[in-house]
Every structure is written in C-alpha cells, then in structure tokens.
Amino acid sequence: MAVPWFDPNLYAFIPGTLLGVVGGTMGALAGTLAPRGRARAFVVGAFAAMLALCAVMLVAAVVALAAGQPYGVWYGLGLPGLIGIVVFGALLPVVLARYREAETRRMGAADFG
C-alpha cells in the first residue's frame, strides 16, 4: 500500500462538506437570480466550474484507487465528485432554461409595451 496522500481520519470529510456548502449556496443564487434573468454569466460559470471541479475530484479518486490509497482517501474524493457531477450536470440545463424563460418574458414585455 502506498503512503496516504492525507490522513483520511482527519480530512476525508472536507471535500463532501465543501461541496454541500458551495452547492447549497449556488442553488440559492440560481433559484433567486435565474428567474429574474440576473447575473447569468456568474451563475452559469459557477455551475460549469463546479462541474469541472467535481470531475477533477472523481479523476483524482480513480487515480487514488489505482495507486492503492486507503479507502478513506479515494472514497472521500470519489463520492463528492460523483454526486457533484450528477447534481450539477442535471441542474445546469434547468438553470439555462430559467434564464431563457426570463429572456422570453423580457422580450414579450418589450413587444407589448
């Protein structure tokens, strides 16, 4: 077995905790800003960045598993990576649809008024 990258008993909870905190904050931002059509570049960019970061965590988990790292190391990286890819990957099209709806409402109001 290889030398652990970090002590899984002390640090394995950090990636999942950070994903939960950042994901909840981004969900609140998207739920508030997307229907209003505000801060599109920031919200969509943040979702894409989190999707990329979760992919990096998942790849790091696969590398850790292949390198013979302890369970807590690869699982602590792999689970939040997989959950993040599924959640952010599924919600990105929904957020984009909310922004399209807001733009359609704005164009309809401009045509009407």
PyMOL CGO cylinders between C-alpha atoms (Angstrom):
from pymol import cmd
from pymol.cgo import CYLINDER

trace = [
    CYLINDER, 0.00, 0.00, 0.00, 1.23, 3.47, -0.86, 0.3, 1, 1, 1, 1, 1, 1,
    CYLINDER, 1.23, 3.47, -0.86, 1.75, 6.27, 1.64, 0.3, 1, 1, 1, 1, 1, 1,
    CYLINDER, 1.75, 6.27, 1.64, -1.62, 8.03, 2.07, 0.3, 1, 1, 1, 1, 1, 1,
    CYLINDER, -1.62, 8.03, 2.07, -1.96, 11.41, 0.37, 0.3, 1, 1, 1, 1, 1, 1,
    CYLINDER, -1.96, 11.41, 0.37, -3.60, 12.72, 3.54, 0.3, 1, 1, 1, 1, 1, 1,
    CYLINDER, -3.60, 12.72, 3.54, -4.88, 11.32, 6.82, 0.3, 1, 1, 1, 1, 1, 1,
    CYLINDER, -4.88, 11.32, 6.82, -8.35, 10.05, 5.94, 0.3, 1, 1, 1, 1, 1, 1,
    CYLINDER, -8.35, 10.05, 5.94, -9.42, 10.04, 9.59, 0.3, 1, 1, 1, 1, 1, 1,
    CYLINDER, -9.42, 10.04, 9.59, -8.88, 13.79, 9.82, 0.3, 1, 1, 1, 1, 1, 1,
    CYLINDER, -8.88, 13.79, 9.82, -9.51, 15.19, 6.34, 0.3, 1, 1, 1, 1, 1, 1,
    CYLINDER, -9.51, 15.19, 6.34, -11.75, 12.86, 4.29, 0.3, 1, 1, 1, 1, 1, 1,
    CYLINDER, -11.75, 12.86, 4.29, -14.91, 14.77, 5.23, 0.3, 1, 1, 1, 1, 1, 1,
    CYLINDER, -14.91, 14.77, 5.23, -13.70, 18.11, 3.83, 0.3, 1, 1, 1, 1, 1, 1,
    CYLINDER, -13.70, 18.11, 3.83, -14.44, 17.64, 0.07, 0.3, 1, 1, 1, 1, 1, 1,
    CYLINDER, -14.44, 17.64, 0.07, -18.00, 16.48, 0.71, 0.3, 1, 1, 1, 1, 1, 1,
    CYLINDER, -18.00, 16.48, 0.71, -18.67, 19.21, 3.24, 0.3, 1, 1, 1, 1, 1, 1,
    CYLINDER, -18.67, 19.21, 3.24, -17.36, 21.92, 0.94, 0.3, 1, 1, 1, 1, 1, 1,
    CYLINDER, -17.36, 21.92, 0.94, -19.41, 20.53, -1.95, 0.3, 1, 1, 1, 1, 1, 1,
    CYLINDER, -19.41, 20.53, -1.95, -22.54, 20.68, 0.20, 0.3, 1, 1, 1, 1, 1, 1,
    CYLINDER, -22.54, 20.68, 0.20, -21.93, 24.24, 1.37, 0.3, 1, 1, 1, 1, 1, 1,
    CYLINDER, -21.93, 24.24, 1.37, -20.98, 25.58, -2.06, 0.3, 1, 1, 1, 1, 1, 1,
    CYLINDER, -20.98, 25.58, -2.06, -23.75, 23.61, -3.76, 0.3, 1, 1, 1, 1, 1, 1,
    CYLINDER, -23.75, 23.61, -3.76, -26.38, 24.95, -1.38, 0.3, 1, 1, 1, 1, 1, 1,
    CYLINDER, -26.38, 24.95, -1.38, -25.15, 28.50, -1.86, 0.3, 1, 1, 1, 1, 1, 1,
    CYLINDER, -25.15, 28.50, -1.86, -25.13, 28.13, -5.64, 0.3, 1, 1, 1, 1, 1, 1,
    CYLINDER, -25.13, 28.13, -5.64, -28.61, 26.63, -5.57, 0.3, 1, 1, 1, 1, 1, 1,
    CYLINDER, -28.61, 26.63, -5.57, -29.89, 29.60, -3.61, 0.3, 1, 1, 1, 1, 1, 1,
    CYLINDER, -29.89, 29.60, -3.61, -28.20, 32.02, -6.01, 0.3, 1, 1, 1, 1, 1, 1,
    CYLINDER, -28.20, 32.02, -6.01, -29.56, 30.23, -9.07, 0.3, 1, 1, 1, 1, 1, 1,
    CYLINDER, -29.56, 30.23, -9.07, -33.04, 29.98, -7.60, 0.3, 1, 1, 1, 1, 1, 1,
    CYLINDER, -33.04, 29.98, -7.60, -33.06, 33.70, -6.84, 0.3, 1, 1, 1, 1, 1, 1,
    CYLINDER, -33.06, 33.70, -6.84, -31.22, 35.15, -9.83, 0.3, 1, 1, 1, 1, 1, 1,
    CYLINDER, -31.22, 35.15, -9.83, -32.16, 32.90, -12.77, 0.3, 1, 1, 1, 1, 1, 1,
    CYLINDER, -32.16, 32.90, -12.77, -35.92, 33.62, -12.80, 0.3, 1, 1, 1, 1, 1, 1,
    CYLINDER, -35.92, 33.62, -12.80, -35.09, 37.34, -12.75, 0.3, 1, 1, 1, 1, 1, 1,
    CYLINDER, -35.09, 37.34, -12.75, -32.53, 36.99, -15.54, 0.3, 1, 1, 1, 1, 1, 1,
    CYLINDER, -32.53, 36.99, -15.54, -29.73, 38.49, -13.44, 0.3, 1, 1, 1, 1, 1, 1,
    CYLINDER, -29.73, 38.49, -13.44, -26.01, 37.52, -13.23, 0.3, 1, 1, 1, 1, 1, 1,
    CYLINDER, -26.01, 37.52, -13.23, -26.26, 34.87, -15.95, 0.3, 1, 1, 1, 1, 1, 1,
    CYLINDER, -26.26, 34.87, -15.95, -22.52, 34.74, -16.65, 0.3, 1, 1, 1, 1, 1, 1,
    CYLINDER, -22.52, 34.74, -16.65, -21.66, 34.36, -12.97, 0.3, 1, 1, 1, 1, 1, 1,
    CYLINDER, -21.66, 34.36, -12.97, -24.24, 31.66, -12.19, 0.3, 1, 1, 1, 1, 1, 1,
    CYLINDER, -24.24, 31.66, -12.19, -23.67, 29.58, -15.32, 0.3, 1, 1, 1, 1, 1, 1,
    CYLINDER, -23.67, 29.58, -15.32, -19.90, 29.98, -14.98, 0.3, 1, 1, 1, 1, 1, 1,
    CYLINDER, -19.90, 29.98, -14.98, -20.02, 28.91, -11.33, 0.3, 1, 1, 1, 1, 1, 1,
    CYLINDER, -20.02, 28.91, -11.33, -22.08, 25.83, -12.25, 0.3, 1, 1, 1, 1, 1, 1,
    CYLINDER, -22.08, 25.83, -12.25, -19.61, 24.95, -15.01, 0.3, 1, 1, 1, 1, 1, 1,
    CYLINDER, -19.61, 24.95, -15.01, -16.65, 25.49, -12.68, 0.3, 1, 1, 1, 1, 1, 1,
    CYLINDER, -16.65, 25.49, -12.68, -18.17, 23.25, -10.02, 0.3, 1, 1, 1, 1, 1, 1,
    CYLINDER, -18.17, 23.25, -10.02, -18.91, 20.60, -12.63, 0.3, 1, 1, 1, 1, 1, 1,
    CYLINDER, -18.91, 20.60, -12.63, -15.26, 20.71, -13.72, 0.3, 1, 1, 1, 1, 1, 1,
    CYLINDER, -15.26, 20.71, -13.72, -14.02, 20.62, -10.11, 0.3, 1, 1, 1, 1, 1, 1,
    CYLINDER, -14.02, 20.62, -10.11, -16.17, 17.58, -9.37, 0.3, 1, 1, 1, 1, 1, 1,
    CYLINDER, -16.17, 17.58, -9.37, -14.80, 15.86, -12.47, 0.3, 1, 1, 1, 1, 1, 1,
    CYLINDER, -14.80, 15.86, -12.47, -11.27, 16.56, -11.21, 0.3, 1, 1, 1, 1, 1, 1,
    CYLINDER, -11.27, 16.56, -11.21, -12.17, 15.07, -7.81, 0.3, 1, 1, 1, 1, 1, 1,
    CYLINDER, -12.17, 15.07, -7.81, -13.58, 11.96, -9.48, 0.3, 1, 1, 1, 1, 1, 1,
    CYLINDER, -13.58, 11.96, -9.48, -10.47, 11.53, -11.62, 0.3, 1, 1, 1, 1, 1, 1,
    CYLINDER, -10.47, 11.53, -11.62, -8.29, 12.01, -8.51, 0.3, 1, 1, 1, 1, 1, 1,
    CYLINDER, -8.29, 12.01, -8.51, -10.33, 9.32, -6.76, 0.3, 1, 1, 1, 1, 1, 1,
    CYLINDER, -10.33, 9.32, -6.76, -9.79, 6.87, -9.62, 0.3, 1, 1, 1, 1, 1, 1,
    CYLINDER, -9.79, 6.87, -9.62, -6.05, 7.63, -9.59, 0.3, 1, 1, 1, 1, 1, 1,
    CYLINDER, -6.05, 7.63, -9.59, -6.00, 7.14, -5.80, 0.3, 1, 1, 1, 1, 1, 1,
    CYLINDER, -6.00, 7.14, -5.80, -7.79, 3.81, -6.12, 0.3, 1, 1, 1, 1, 1, 1,
    CYLINDER, -7.79, 3.81, -6.12, -5.37, 2.67, -8.83, 0.3, 1, 1, 1, 1, 1, 1,
    CYLINDER, -5.37, 2.67, -8.83, -2.40, 3.79, -6.72, 0.3, 1, 1, 1, 1, 1, 1,
    CYLINDER, -2.40, 3.79, -6.72, -3.54, 1.72, -3.76, 0.3, 1, 1, 1, 1, 1, 1,
    CYLINDER, -3.54, 1.72, -3.76, -4.52, 4.59, -1.48, 0.3, 1, 1, 1, 1, 1, 1,
    CYLINDER, -4.52, 4.59, -1.48, -6.59, 3.76, 1.62, 0.3, 1, 1, 1, 1, 1, 1,
    CYLINDER, -6.59, 3.76, 1.62, -10.37, 3.63, 1.40, 0.3, 1, 1, 1, 1, 1, 1,
    CYLINDER, -10.37, 3.63, 1.40, -10.86, 6.99, 3.12, 0.3, 1, 1, 1, 1, 1, 1,
    CYLINDER, -10.86, 6.99, 3.12, -8.69, 8.79, 0.58, 0.3, 1, 1, 1, 1, 1, 1,
    CYLINDER, -8.69, 8.79, 0.58, -10.32, 7.62, -2.65, 0.3, 1, 1, 1, 1, 1, 1,
    CYLINDER, -10.32, 7.62, -2.65, -13.83, 7.45, -1.19, 0.3, 1, 1, 1, 1, 1, 1,
    CYLINDER, -13.83, 7.45, -1.19, -13.52, 10.94, 0.33, 0.3, 1, 1, 1, 1, 1, 1,
    CYLINDER, -13.52, 10.94, 0.33, -12.73, 12.29, -3.14, 0.3, 1, 1, 1, 1, 1, 1,
    CYLINDER, -12.73, 12.29, -3.14, -14.88, 9.97, -5.24, 0.3, 1, 1, 1, 1, 1, 1,
    CYLINDER, -14.88, 9.97, -5.24, -18.25, 10.31, -3.55, 0.3, 1, 1, 1, 1, 1, 1,
    CYLINDER, -18.25, 10.31, -3.55, -18.48, 14.12, -3.67, 0.3, 1, 1, 1, 1, 1, 1,
    CYLINDER, -18.48, 14.12, -3.67, -17.03, 14.06, -7.18, 0.3, 1, 1, 1, 1, 1, 1,
    CYLINDER, -17.03, 14.06, -7.18, -19.69, 11.65, -8.41, 0.3, 1, 1, 1, 1, 1, 1,
    CYLINDER, -19.69, 11.65, -8.41, -22.53, 13.39, -6.58, 0.3, 1, 1, 1, 1, 1, 1,
    CYLINDER, -22.53, 13.39, -6.58, -21.38, 16.78, -7.84, 0.3, 1, 1, 1, 1, 1, 1,
    CYLINDER, -21.38, 16.78, -7.84, -21.23, 15.61, -11.45, 0.3, 1, 1, 1, 1, 1, 1,
    CYLINDER, -21.23, 15.61, -11.45, -24.73, 14.16, -11.22, 0.3, 1, 1, 1, 1, 1, 1,
    CYLINDER, -24.73, 14.16, -11.22, -26.28, 17.14, -9.42, 0.3, 1, 1, 1, 1, 1, 1,
    CYLINDER, -26.28, 17.14, -9.42, -24.59, 20.00, -11.26, 0.3, 1, 1, 1, 1, 1, 1,
    CYLINDER, -24.59, 20.00, -11.26, -24.83, 18.16, -14.58, 0.3, 1, 1, 1, 1, 1, 1,
    CYLINDER, -24.83, 18.16, -14.58, -28.56, 17.68, -14.11, 0.3, 1, 1, 1, 1, 1, 1,
    CYLINDER, -28.56, 17.68, -14.11, -29.24, 21.21, -12.85, 0.3, 1, 1, 1, 1, 1, 1,
    CYLINDER, -29.24, 21.21, -12.85, -27.23, 23.15, -15.42, 0.3, 1, 1, 1, 1, 1, 1,
    CYLINDER, -27.23, 23.15, -15.42, -29.84, 22.65, -18.20, 0.3, 1, 1, 1, 1, 1, 1,
    CYLINDER, -29.84, 22.65, -18.20, -32.58, 23.65, -15.73, 0.3, 1, 1, 1, 1, 1, 1,
    CYLINDER, -32.58, 23.65, -15.73, -30.77, 26.88, -14.82, 0.3, 1, 1, 1, 1, 1, 1,
    CYLINDER, -30.77, 26.88, -14.82, -30.21, 27.66, -18.51, 0.3, 1, 1, 1, 1, 1, 1,
    CYLINDER, -30.21, 27.66, -18.51, -33.93, 27.07, -19.16, 0.3, 1, 1, 1, 1, 1, 1,
    CYLINDER, -33.93, 27.07, -19.16, -34.85, 29.53, -16.38, 0.3, 1, 1, 1, 1, 1, 1,
    CYLINDER, -34.85, 29.53, -16.38, -32.61, 32.15, -17.95, 0.3, 1, 1, 1, 1, 1, 1,
    CYLINDER, -32.61, 32.15, -17.95, -34.23, 31.52, -21.37, 0.3, 1, 1, 1, 1, 1, 1,
    CYLINDER, -34.23, 31.52, -21.37, -37.68, 31.91, -19.80, 0.3, 1, 1, 1, 1, 1, 1,
    CYLINDER, -37.68, 31.91, -19.80, -36.65, 35.19, -18.20, 0.3, 1, 1, 1, 1, 1, 1,
    CYLINDER, -36.65, 35.19, -18.20, -35.33, 36.45, -21.54, 0.3, 1, 1, 1, 1, 1, 1,
    CYLINDER, -35.33, 36.45, -21.54, -38.57, 35.42, -23.26, 0.3, 1, 1, 1, 1, 1, 1,
    CYLINDER, -38.57, 35.42, -23.26, -40.61, 37.29, -20.64, 0.3, 1, 1, 1, 1, 1, 1,
    CYLINDER, -40.61, 37.29, -20.64, -38.42, 40.35, -21.05, 0.3, 1, 1, 1, 1, 1, 1,
    CYLINDER, -38.42, 40.35, -21.05, -38.79, 40.29, -24.86, 0.3, 1, 1, 1, 1, 1, 1,
    CYLINDER, -38.79, 40.29, -24.86, -42.55, 39.79, -24.57, 0.3, 1, 1, 1, 1, 1, 1,
    CYLINDER, -42.55, 39.79, -24.57, -42.84, 42.75, -22.23, 0.3, 1, 1, 1, 1, 1, 1,
    CYLINDER, -42.84, 42.75, -22.23, -40.78, 44.90, -24.60, 0.3, 1, 1, 1, 1, 1, 1,
    CYLINDER, -40.78, 44.90, -24.60, -43.01, 43.91, -27.53, 0.3, 1, 1, 1, 1, 1, 1,
    CYLINDER, -43.01, 43.91, -27.53, -46.17, 44.55, -25.55, 0.3, 1, 1, 1, 1, 1, 1,
    CYLINDER, -46.17, 44.55, -25.55, -45.12, 47.90, -24.12, 0.3, 1, 1, 1, 1, 1, 1,
]
cmd.load_cgo(trace, "trace")
